[in-house]
Amino acid sequence: NFNAGSEINAIEPVIFDSTNWNVAKTVTVTATDDSKAEGTHSGTIAHTVTSTDTKYSGQTVQDVNVAITDNDTAGVSITPTSTTATEGGANGSYTVKLNSQPIAPVTINFNAGSEINAIAPVIFDSTNWNVAKTVTVTATDDSKAEGTHSGTIAHTVTTTDTEYSGQTVQDVNVAITDDDTAGVSITPTSTTATEGGANGSYDIKLTSQPIAPVTITLTTGEHIEAIAPITFTADNWNVAQPVTVKAVDDTVVEGAHSGNITHSVSSTDAKYNAVVVPGVTVAIADNDVAPEPIGGGGTVAEPIGGGGTVAEPIGGGGTVAEPIGGGGTVAEPIGGGGTVAEPIGGGGTVAEPIGGGGTVAEPIGGGGTVAEPIGG
């Protein structure tokens, strides 16, 4: 009888009798083809004798040692070794399983890094070692504008099975699609301001988290007062900063007019440096009023009390009002066609209308001189 143990397949008993006792019988030894990664190992075949022949019954038979070459290799299978994922969108995946049956539980740990969300460990044992487990890969949905970038998932193995302990496992590379874009948000892109009065305003912030400080420089032109630069960091990039817009309070009569604020960006963050930013248009209300136009057709008011000169309307057609109280000169309307009013109270001179065609009114009360009209 043969006791082959667990490493050798069972061997059928061999029977000898008086007719074949001296004919050698070949015993075929077949190693057990298990799934364990054991490396080169050995088995032992023990023998026992049963017979009614007292000379043979209980006879001791030498064992046979068998050196066994293993056809199993400890390892972790990763399929595929690359995948894709989108921030805030589609996930990637791959499968993992063992290449051979372990003699103790095997834990696969995942080091996903900063670009991929954490992945829980997977445990294999002698009952599920060859059943592939799906690993879901989720990209970290950060606020950085990184463009298409990548992450790497590394694996480590922990077990008391010496064939698997410290086993090297291939990394998985993940191509990640970003959902963030570097930009500057301006809200609104138009506002109003009044010279010497109400100010305008708008908000400014970044659209993604920068990896270095981002400075916005504002250029205001001649109609808007200077505005200090604004700097955003990784801590305040999404906090809107209010911009106060104050019109330059000049003395120029411009009526309703406008100004423009432009923005330029500087940063060591390559995604933000020199990014294009919308401008802001400012509608400005003027607080300056034009003086009364000169050109005739109006009334020049009198100096009260005398002693002054009432200036002429240029172009004719208007009335030069009288100095009240006398003693002043009423200047001539140039071009004729107007009336030079009298000085009330006497004692003044009524100047001549140049060009004729006008009426020189008399000084009331006497004592004044009426100058002659020239040319008429």
VODO-327950 format. One record per atom (N, C-alpha, C): x, y, z. Coordinates in steps of 0.1 Angstrom, whole numbers, padded with zeros to 4 digits, always signed. Layout:
XYZ/...
//
This chain:
+0008-0012+0000/+0000+0000+0000/+0009+0012+0000/+0004+0023-0007/+0012+0035-0008/+0004+0047-0001/+0011+0054+0007/+0006+0066+0014/+0013+0078+0008/+0007+0084-0003/+0014+0094-0010/+0014+0108-0004/+0005+0110+0005/+0004+0124+0011/-0003+0133+0002/-0002+0146+0005/-0010+0156-0002/-0003+0161-0015/+0010+0159-0016/+0018+0165-0027/+0019+0155-0039/+0015+0142-0036/+0016+0132-0047/+0002+0126-0048/-0002+0124-0061/-0015+0118-0064/-0015+0103-0059/-0027+0099-0055/-0028+0085-0049/-0023+0074-0059/-0017+0064-0053/-0012+0053-0060/-0019+0040-0056/-0023+0032-0066/-0030+0020-0063/-0021+0009-0057/-0026+0001-0048/-0018-0009-0042/-0013-0019-0052/-0002-0026-0049/+0004-0036-0058/+0004-0049-0050/+0000-0060-0057/-0001-0073-0051/+0009-0083-0057/+0017-0089-0048/+0026-0099-0052/+0021-0113-0047/+0024-0124-0054/+0021-0137-0050/+0033-0146-0054/+0030-0159-0053/+0041-0169-0055/+0045-0170-0070/+0037-0164-0078/+0040-0164-0093/+0047-0152-0098/+0046-0141-0091/+0052-0128-0096/+0060-0121-0086/+0063-0128-0075/+0070-0121-0064/+0083-0114-0068/+0089-0120-0079/+0103-0116-0083/+0102-0107-0096/+0090-0103-0100/+0089-0095-0112/+0087-0080-0107/+0096-0072-0110/+0095-0058-0105/+0083-0051-0112/+0076-0043-0103/+0065-0035-0108/+0069-0020-0107/+0065-0013-0118/+0068+0001-0118/+0057+0009-0112/+0061+0018-0103/+0052+0027-0096/+0053+0041-0102/+0042+0046-0108/+0042+0059-0114/+0039+0070-0103/+0047+0080-0102/+0046+0090-0092/+0041+0103-0099/+0029+0108-0096/+0024+0120-0102/+0022+0131-0092/+0029+0142-0094/+0027+0153-0084/+0013+0159-0085/+0008+0163-0073/-0005+0169-0073/-0004+0183-0079/-0012+0185-0090/-0011+0198-0097/-0021+0208-0090/-0017+0214-0079/-0025+0223-0072/-0023+0237-0077/-0029+0247-0071/-0028+0261-0075/-0019+0269-0066/-0013+0263-0057/-0004+0270-0047/+0009+0273-0053/+0014+0285-0050/+0028+0288-0054/+0037+0284-0043/+0043+0272-0044/+0051+0266-0034/+0066+0266-0037/+0069+0269-0050/+0082+0268-0054/+0086+0253-0055/+0099+0250-0056/+0104+0236-0056/+0101+0230-0042/+0094+0219-0041/+0091+0214-0028/+0092+0198-0029/+0088+0191-0018/+0090+0177-0019/+0078+0170-0013/+0077+0157-0016/+0067+0148-0011/+0073+0135-0007/+0066+0128+0001/+0071+0115+0006/+0061+0104+0004/+0065+0093-0002/+0056+0081-0003/+0060+0071+0007/+0051+0068+0016/+0053+0058+0026/+0046+0045+0022/+0051+0033+0027/+0045+0020+0022/+0042+0012+0035/+0031+0004+0033/+0027-0005+0043/+0024-0019+0037/+0027-0030+0044/+0025-0043+0038/+0014-0051+0046/+0005-0056+0039/-0006-0065+0045/-0005-0078+0039/-0005-0089+0047/-0005-0103+0042/-0008-0112+0053/-0013-0124+0050/-0015-0135+0060/-0002-0142+0062/+0008-0139+0053/+0021-0145+0055/+0028-0138+0066/+0030-0145+0077/+0036-0139+0089/+0050-0133+0087/+0056-0139+0076/+0070-0134+0073/+0069-0120+0067/+0058-0117+0060/+0057-0104+0053/+0048-0094+0061/+0039-0099+0068/+0029-0090+0075/+0036-0081+0084/+0034-0068+0082/+0040-0057+0091/+0054-0054+0087/+0059-0060+0075/+0073-0057+0071/+0075-0042+0069/+0086-0037+0073/+0090-0023+0071/+0095-0021+0057/+0090-0011+0050/+0094-0007+0037/+0099+0007+0036/+0110+0009+0030/+0116+0023+0029/+0107+0033+0022/+0107+0045+0027/+0100+0056+0020/+0107+0060+0008/+0099+0067-0001/+0105+0073-0013/+0102+0088-0012/+0113+0095-0014/+0113+0110-0014/+0111+0115-0028/+0102+0125-0030/+0099+0130-0043/+0102+0145-0043/+0111+0150-0052/+0114+0164-0054/+0104+0169-0064/+0096+0179-0061/+0085+0183-0069/+0088+0198-0074/+0088+0199-0087/+0089+0212-0094/+0075+0218-0095/+0074+0230-0090/+0061+0237-0090/+0058+0244-0103/+0046+0244-0107/+0042+0251-0120/+0033+0263-0116/+0033+0267-0104/+0025+0279-0100/+0034+0290-0095/+0031+0302-0098/+0039+0314-0094/+0030+0324-0087/+0035+0328-0076/+0027+0338-0068/+0028+0352-0076/+0017+0358-0077/+0017+0371-0084/+0003+0377-0084/+0002+0390-0087/-0010+0397-0088/-0013+0402-0102/-0024+0398-0107/-0027+0402-0121/-0035+0415-0121/-0031+0424-0129/-0038+0437-0131/-0042+0438-0146/-0055+0441-0148/-0060+0442-0162/-0071+0452-0163/-0069+0463-0171/-0056+0467-0178/-0047+0474-0169/-0036+0479-0174/-0027+0487-0165/-0028+0502-0168/-0038+0506-0175/-0041+0520-0177/-0056+0522-0179/-0061+0534-0174/-0075+0537-0176/-0077+0552-0176/-0089+0557-0177/-0092+0571-0178/-0102+0575-0168/-0103+0588-0164/-0113+0593-0155/-0114+0608-0157/-0126+0613-0154/-0129+0627-0156/-0133+0633-0143/-0127+0645-0140/-0130+0652-0127/-0145+0655-0127/-0152+0651-0117/-0166+0653-0116/-0175+0646-0127/-0169+0636-0133/-0176+0629-0144/-0173+0614-0144/-0170+0608-0155/-0169+0594-0157/-0157+0588-0149/-0159+0576-0144/-0149+0569-0136/-0142+0559-0145/-0130+0555-0141/-0122+0545-0148/-0123+0532-0139/-0118+0521-0145/-0118+0509-0137/-0107+0499-0142/-0104+0489-0134/-0095+0478-0138/-0098+0466-0129/-0093+0454-0132/-0095+0443-0123/-0082+0438-0117/-0084+0431-0106/-0072+0426-0099/-0076+0412-0093/-0066+0403-0094/-0068+0389-0089/-0054+0383-0087/-0053+0372-0079/-0041+0365-0077/-0038+0355-0088/-0025+0352-0090/-0022+0342-0100/-0021+0328-0094/-0021+0326-0081/-0021+0313-0075/-0028+0313-0061/-0031+0302-0057/-0039+0301-0044/-0029+0303-0032/-0033+0313-0024/-0024+0316-0012/-0027+0306-0001/-0018+0305+0008/-0020+0296+0020/-0024+0305+0031/-0025+0318+0030/-0031+0327+0040/-0037+0339+0032/-0046+0346+0039/-0052+0358+0032/-0042+0368+0027/-0045+0373+0016/-0036+0383+0009/-0043+0396+0007/-0038+0407+0013/-0044+0420+0012/-0037+0429+0002/-0044+0434-0008/-0039+0444-0018/-0043+0458-0013/-0033+0466-0011/-0035+0480-0007/-0032+0489-0019/-0040+0500-0019/-0039+0510-0031/-0033+0523-0026/-0023+0528-0032/-0018+0542-0030/-0022+0550-0042/-0033+0558-0040/-0039+0565-0052/-0033+0579-0054/-0025+0584-0045/-0019+0597-0047/-0029+0608-0045/-0026+0620-0049/-0034+0632-0047/-0044+0634-0059/-0042+0628-0070/-0051+0631-0082/-0063+0621-0083/-0062+0610-0074/-0073+0600-0075/-0078+0598-0061/-0091+0596-0059/-0097+0594-0046/-0093+0580-0041/-0093+0580-0027/-0088+0568-0020/-0096+0555-0024/-0089+0544-0025/-0095+0531-0028/-0093+0522-0017/-0104+0515-0012/-0103+0506-0001/-0095+0493-0005/-0088+0487+0005/-0081+0475+0002/-0089+0463-0002/-0084+0454-0009/-0090+0442-0014/-0083+0430-0008/-0091+0420-0003/-0086+0408+0004/-0089+0396-0004/-0079+0387-0007/-0081+0374-0014/-0077+0363-0004/-0083+0352-0006/-0079+0340+0002/-0080+0328-0006/-0079+0316+0000/-0079+0304-0008/-0092+0301-0015/-0103+0308-0012/-0116+0306-0018/-0119+0315-0029/-0112+0326-0030/-0116+0336-0040/-0104+0342-0048/-0093+0336-0046/-0080+0341-0051/-0080+0343-0066/-0088+0335-0074/-0088+0336-0088/-0101+0342-0094/-0108+0349-0085/-0120+0357-0089/-0116+0371-0090/-0116+0377-0102/-0112+0391-0104/-0121+0400-0097/-0115+0410-0090/-0123+0421-0084/-0121+0434-0092/-0132+0441-0093/-0132+0454-0101/-0128+0465-0092/-0118+0473-0096/-0114+0485-0089/-0119+0497-0096/-0127+0505-0089/-0133+0518-0095/-0123+0529-0092/-0120+0537-0103/-0111+0548-0102/-0118+0561-0104/-0118+0569-0093/-0125+0582-0094/-0115+0594-0093/-0115+0602-0102/-0105+0614-0102/-0109+0623-0091/-0099+0629-0085/-0101+0640-0075/-0107+0652-0081/-0119+0656-0077/-0125+0668-0084/-0121+0681-0076/-0109+0685-0079/-0103+0697-0073/-0108+0709-0080/-0102+0721-0076/-0106+0734-0083/-0094+0739-0091/-0084+0731-0093/-0072+0736-0101/-0074+0734-0116/-0070+0744-0123/-0070+0743-0138/-0057+0736-0142/-0057+0723-0144/-0045+0716-0147/-0045+0711-0161/-0056+0712-0168/-0057+0706-0181/-0057+0691-0180/-0055+0684-0191/-0054+0669-0191/-0041+0665-0183/-0043+0657-0173/-0031+0653-0164/-0033+0639-0161/-0023+0634-0153/-0024+0619-0150/-0022+0617-0135/-0026+0605-0131/-0024+0600-0118/-0018+0585-0118/-0012+0581-0107/-0007+0567-0107/-0012+0560-0095/-0017+0548-0096/-0021+0540-0085/-0011+0529-0083/-0004+0529-0071/+0005+0519-0067/-0001+0509-0058/+0005+0497-0057/-0001+0486-0049/+0009+0480-0040/+0005+0476-0028/+0014+0469-0019/+0006+0457-0014/+0014+0446-0011/+0008+0433-0007/+0012+0430+0008/+0002+0427+0016/+0005+0422+0030/-0001+0409+0032/+0006+0399+0038/+0002+0386+0040/+0012+0378+0048/+0008+0367+0055/+0017+0359+0061/+0022+0348+0052/+0016+0347+0040/+0021+0338+0030/+0034+0343+0024/+0045+0336+0027/+0058+0341+0023/+0059+0342+0008/+0052+0335+0000/+0052+0336-0015/+0046+0349-0019/+0037+0354-0012/+0030+0367-0016/+0035+0379-0008/+0040+0377+0004/+0044+0388+0012/+0055+0397+0004/+0052+0410+0003/+0062+0418-0004/+0062+0417-0019/+0052+0409-0025/+0052+0407-0039/+0050+0421-0047/+0058+0422-0057/+0057+0434-0066/+0045+0434-0075/+0037+0445-0075/+0025+0446-0083/+0026+0458-0092/+0022+0456-0105/+0024+0466-0115/+0014+0478-0111/+0019+0491-0114/+0011+0503-0112/+0001+0504-0123/-0009+0512-0120/-0019+0516-0130/-0019+0531-0133/-0017+0534-0145/-0017+0548-0149/-0031+0553-0153/-0034+0565-0148/-0048+0571-0151/-0047+0584-0158/-0052+0585-0170/-0053+0598-0177/-0066+0605-0173/-0064+0617-0167/-0075+0625-0161/-0078+0637-0169/-0091+0638-0172/-0097+0650-0179/-0101+0660-0169/-0096+0672-0170/-0099+0683-0160/-0113+0689-0163/-0120+0694-0153/-0132+0701-0155/-0131+0716-0150/-0118+0720-0148/-0116+0734-0144/-0109+0742-0155/-0112+0755-0156/-0105+0763-0166/-0100+0776-0159/-0088+0780-0162/-0083+0792-0157/-0089+0804-0163/-0094+0813-0155/-0101+0825-0161/-0104+0835-0150/-0108+0847-0154/-0112+0857-0144/-0127+0861-0147/-0135+0861-0136/-0149+0864-0138/-0151+0879-0134/-0158+0886-0143/-0161+0900-0141/-0176+0901-0141/-0182+0907-0130/-0197+0908-0129/-0201+0921-0123/-0208+0930-0129/-0212+0929-0144/-0200+0935-0152/-0202+0936-0165/-0191+0941-0173/-0194+0956-0177/-0205+0962-0171/-0207+0976-0173/-0213+0982-0160/-0210+0995-0158/-0215+1001-0146/-0216+1016-0149/-0221+1024-0139/-0222+1038-0140/-0215+1046-0129/-0212+1058-0132/-0206+1067-0121/-0209+1081-0125/-0209+1090-0115/-0212+1104-0117/-0201+1112-0111/-0196+1122-0120/-0186+1131-0115/-0190+1138-0102/-0182+1136-0092/-0185+1143-0079/-0197+1137-0072/-0202+1125-0077/-0214+1119-0071/-0212+1104-0069/-0223+1097-0072/-0223+1082-0069/-0212+1075-0077/-0206+1065-0070/-0196+1056-0077/-0203+1044-0083/-0196+1037-0092/-0200+1024-0097/-0193+1013-0091/-0196+1001-0094/-0189+0990-0088/-0191+0977-0096/-0182+0967-0095/-0183+0954-0101/-0175+0945-0092/-0177+0931-0094/-0170+0921-0087/-0160+0914-0096/-0149+0909-0090/-0139+0902-0098/-0134+0890-0089/-0133+0879-0096/-0128+0867-0089/-0122+0857-0099/-0115+0847-0095/-0109+0837-0104/-0120+0826-0106/-0118+0818-0117/-0127+0807-0120/-0121+0794-0115/-0109+0793-0111/-0102+0781-0106/-0091+0784-0097/-0087+0775-0089/-0077+0777-0079/-0063+0777-0085/-0056+0788-0083/-0043+0789-0089/-0032+0782-0080/-0021+0778-0086/-0010+0772-0078/+0000+0782-0074/-0002+0795-0078/+0006+0806-0073/-0002+0819-0073/+0002+0829-0066/-0006+0841-0065/-0008+0847-0079/-0020+0853-0081/-0024+0859-0094/-0028+0873-0091/-0021+0883-0098/-0024+0897-0096/-0031+0903-0108/-0042+0910-0106/-0050+0916-0116/-0046+0931-0116/-0041+0937-0126/-0038+0951-0127/-0049+0958-0135/-0054+0969-0130/-0066+0976-0136/-0061+0989-0142/-0063+0991-0155/-0060+1003-0162/-0073+1011-0165/-0073+1024-0160/-0086+1031-0159/-0087+1042-0170/-0077+1047-0175/-0078+1058-0185/-0080+1071-0178/-0083+1081-0186/-0084+1095-0181/-0097+1099-0174/-0107+1091-0176/-0120+1095-0171/-0124+1088-0157/-0116+1078-0153/-0118+1071-0141/-0106+1071-0132/-0108+1073-0119/-0097+1074-0110/-0090+1060-0109/-0077+1061-0106/-0068+1049-0105/-0074+1039-0095/-0073+1026-0098/-0077+1015-0089/-0065+1006-0086/-0063+1003-0074/-0052+0995-0069/-0053+0980-0075/-0042+0974-0078/-0042+0960-0082/-0048+0951-0072/-0053+0939-0076/-0060+0929-0067/-0052+0916-0069/-0049+0910-0058/-0041+0897-0058/-0050+0886-0052/-0051+0875-0060/-0058+0863-0055/-0047+0852-0052/-0051+0843-0042/-0042+0832-0039/-0051+0819-0039/-0044+0808-0035/-0051+0795-0034/-0062+0796-0023/-0061+0805-0014/-0070+0806-0003/-0083+0814-0006/-0081+0825-0015/-0093+0834-0017/-0097+0835-0031/-0092+0826-0040/-0094+0827-0054/-0109+0828-0058/-0118+0822-0050/-0132+0821-0054/-0141+0831-0045/-0134+0840-0038/-0141+0850-0030/-0141+0863-0039/-0153+0867-0043/-0154+0879-0052/-0149+0892-0044/-0140+0899-0051/-0135+0912-0046/-0142+0924-0053/-0149+0932-0045/-0156+0944-0051/-0146+0954-0056/-0149+0960-0067/-0141+0971-0073/-0149+0983-0073/-0145+0994-0067/-0152+1007-0067/-0147+1015-0078/-0157+1020-0086/-0154+1028-0098/-0158+1043-0095/-0148+1052-0095/-0150+1066-0092/-0146+1075-0104/-0156+1082-0109/-0153+1091-0121/-0144+1102-0117/-0135+1106-0126/-0127+1118-0124/-0136+1130-0125/-0135+1139-0114/-0143+1151-0113/-0136+1162-0119/-0136+1164-0132/-0129+1174-0139/-0138+1187-0140/-0133+1197-0147/-0141+1209-0150/-0145+1210-0164/-0143+1200-0172/-0146+1200-0186/-0160+1197-0188/-0167+1205-0197/-0181+1202-0200/-0181+1191-0211/-0185+1179-0207/-0184+1168-0216/-0198+1162-0219/-0207+1165-0210/-0220+1158-0211/-0218+1144-0207/-0228+1135-0210/-0227+1121-0207/-0216+1115-0216/-0207+1108-0209/-0196+1102-0217/-0192+1089-0210/-0182+1082-0215/-0179+1069-0210/-0164+1067-0208/-0161+1057-0200/-0147+1053-0197/-0146+1038-0198/-0134+1033-0199/-0132+1018-0200/-0121+1014-0190/-0124+1003-0184/-0114+0997-0175/-0109+0984-0181/-0096+0983-0183/-0090+0970-0188/-0083+0963-0177/-0081+0950-0179/-0074+0942-0169/-0063+0934-0175/-0052+0933-0168/-0041+0924-0172/-0037+0915-0160/-0033+0903-0164/-0030+0893-0153/-0015+0889-0154/-0010+0888-0142/+0004+0883-0141/+0005+0872-0130/+0012+0862-0132/+0014+0851-0122/+0024+0841-0127/+0030+0834-0117/+0040+0823-0121/+0032+0811-0124/+0019+0811-0122/+0010+0800-0126/+0008+0801-0141/+0014+0792-0149/+0014+0793-0163/+0000+0793-0169/-0010+0787-0162/-0024+0787-0167/-0030+0801-0165/-0025+0809-0156/-0031+0822-0154/-0023+0833-0160/-0010+0832-0162/-0002+0843-0166/-0007+0847-0180/-0010+0860-0181/-0015+0866-0194/-0028+0861-0199/-0036+0855-0190/-0050+0851-0194/-0058+0863-0198/-0066+0862-0208/-0074+0873-0213/-0086+0876-0203/-0089+0888-0200/-0099+0892-0190/-0109+0902-0197/-0122+0901-0195/-0131+0911-0201/-0129+0925-0195/-0132+0935-0203/-0131+0949-0198/-0144+0953-0192/-0144+0965-0186/-0157+0970-0180/-0159+0984-0186/-0171+0986-0191/-0175+0999-0196/-0182+1007-0186/-0178+1020-0184/-0184+1029-0174/-0191+1040-0181/-0205+1042-0178/-0212+1053-0183/-0211+1064-0173/-0206+1076-0177/-0203+1087-0167/-0213+1098-0169/-0219+1103-0158/-0227+1115-0159/-0219+1127-0155/-0219+1137-0163/-0211+1149-0161/-0218+1159-0151/-0210+1166-0143/-0215+1176-0134/-0211+1190-0138/-0206+1192-0150/-0202+1205-0155/-0213+1211-0165/-0216+1224-0164/-0226+1231-0172/-0220+1241-0181/-0224+1242-0194/-0218+1251-0204/-0223+1265-0200/-0215+1276-0202/-0220+1290-0200/-0229+1294-0211/-0237+1305-0209/-0246+1310-0219/-0239+1314-0232/-0243+1309-0243/-0236+1312-0256/-0238+1327-0260/-0227+1332-0266/-0227+1346-0271/-0230+1346-0286/-0239+1355-0290/-0242+1356-0304/-0255+1363-0307/-0259+1371-0297/-0271+1380-0299/-0284+1373-0296/-0295+1381-0296/-0308+1375-0294/-0311+1374-0280/-0303+1378-0271/-0306+1378-0257/-0306+1391-0250/-0308+1392-0238/-0308+1405-0230/-0297+1405-0221/-0289+1416-0222/-0278+1419-0212/-0283+1427-0201/-0282+1421-0189/-0289+1427-0177/-0281+1439-0173/-0288+1448-0166/-0283+1461-0162/-0275+1460-0150/-0264+1468-0148/-0257+1470-0136/-0266+1479-0127/-0268+1474-0115/-0277+1482-0106/-0268+1493-0099/-0273+1506-0100/-0266+1516-0092/-0257+1525-0101/-0256+1522-0114/-0248+1530-0122/-0233+1528-0121/-0225+1535-0129/-0211+1534-0128/-0204+1523-0135/-0212+1514-0141/-0206+1502-0148/-0209+1503-0163/-0203+1493-0170/-0206+1492-0184/-0214+1480-0188/-0224+1482-0195/-0232+1470-0200/-0227+1466-0213/-0221+1454-0214/-0215+1450-0226/-0225+1447-0237/-0219+1448-0250/-0228+1447-0261/-0231+1433-0265/-0243+1430-0270/-0245+1417-0276/-0239+1418-0290/-0231+1408-0294/-0224+1408-0307/-0233+1402-0317/-0235+1409-0328/-0243+1405-0339/-0257+1412-0340/-0260+1420-0330/-0272+1428-0331/-0284+1419-0328/-0296+1426-0328/-0308+1419-0326/-0312+1417-0311/-0304+1422-0302/-0307+1421-0288/-0309+1435-0282/-0313+1435-0270/-0315+1447-0262/-0304+1449-0252/-0297+1461-0252/-0288+1464-0242/-0295+1471-0231/-0296+1464-0219/-0304+1470-0209/-0297+1482-0202/-0305+1491-0196/-0300+1504-0191/-0293+1502-0177/-0283+1510-0175/-0277+1511-0161/-0287+1519-0153/-0291+1514-0142/-0300+1521-0133/-0293+1531-0124/-0297+1544-0125/-0291+1554-0116/-0282+1563-0123/-0278+1560-0136/-0270+1570-0144/-0255+1567-0141/-0247+1575-0148/-0233+1575-0146/-0226+1564-0153/-0232+1555-0160/-0225+1545-0167/-0226+1546-0182/-0219+1537-0189/-0219+1538-0204/-0227+1525-0209/-0236+1528-0218/-0243+1517-0224/-0236+1514-0237/-0229+1502-0238/-0221+1499-0250/-0230+1496-0262/-0224+1497-0274/-0232+1496-0286/-0234+1482-0290/-0246+1479-0296/-0248+1467-0303/-0240+1467-0316/-0232+1458-0319/-0224+1458-0332/-0232+1452-0343/-0233+1459-0354/-0240+1454-0365/-0254+1460-0367/-0258+1468-0358/-0271+1475-0359/-0283+1466-0357/-0294+1472-0358/-0307+1464-0357/-0311+1462-0343/-0304+1468-0333/-0308+1466-0319/-0312+1480-0313/-0317+1480-0301/-0320+1492-0294/-0311+1494-0283/-0305+1506-0282/-0297+1510-0271/-0306+1517-0261/-0308+1510-0250/-0317+1516-0240/-0311+1528-0232/-0320+1536-0227/-0316+1549-0221/-0310+1546-0207/-0300+1554-0203/-0297+1554-0189/-0307+1562-0181/-0312+1556-0171/-0322+1562-0163/-0316+1571-0153/-0320+1584-0153/-0316+1593-0143/-0306+1603-0148/-0301+1601-0161/-0292+1611-0167/-0278+1609-0163/-0270+1617-0169/-0256+1618-0165/-0247+1607-0171/-0253+1598-0180/-0245+1588-0187/-0245+1591-0202/-0237+1582-0208/-0235+1584-0223/-0241+1571-0229/-0250+1574-0239/-0255+1563-0247/-0247+1561-0259/-0240+1550-0260/-0231+1548-0272/-0238+1545-0284/-0231+1548-0296/-0237+1547-0308/-0239+1532-0313/-0250+1529-0320/-0250+1516-0327/-0242+1517-0340/-0233+1508-0342/-0224+1508-0354/-0231+1502-0365/-0231+1509-0377/-0237+1503-0389/-0251+1509-0392/-0256+1517-0383/-0269+1523-0386/-0281+1513-0384/-0292+1519-0387/-0304+1510-0386/-0310+1508-0373/-0304+1514-0363/-0309+1512-0349/-0314+1525-0344/-0320+1525-0332/-0325+1537-0325/-0317+1540-0313/-0313+1552-0312/-0306+1556-0299/-0316+1563-0291/-0319+1556-0280/-0329+1562-0271/-0323+1573-0263/-0332+1583-0259/-0328+1595-0251/-0325+1592-0237/-0316+1599-0231/-0314+1598-0217/-0325+1605-0209/-0331+1597-0200/-0342+1603-0193/-0337+1611-0181/-0342+1623-0181/-0339+1632-0169/-0329+1643-0173/-0323+1642-0185/-0314+1652-0189/-0300+1650-0184/-0291+1658-0189/-0277+1658-0184/-0269+1648-0190/-0274+1640-0199/-0265+1630-0206/-0263+1634-0221/-0254+1627-0227/-0251+1629-0241/-0255+1617-0249/-0263+1620-0260/-0266+1609-0269/-0257+1609-0281/-0249+1598-0281/-0239+1597-0292/-0246+1594-0305/-0239+1599-0316/-0245+1597-0329/-0244+1583-0334/-0255+1578-0341/-0253+1565-0348/-0244+1567-0360/-0235+1557-0362/-0225+1558-0373/-0230+1551-0385/-0231+1558-0396/-0235+1552-0408/-0249+1552-0411/-0258+1557-0403/-0272+1556-0405/-0280+1568-0400/
//
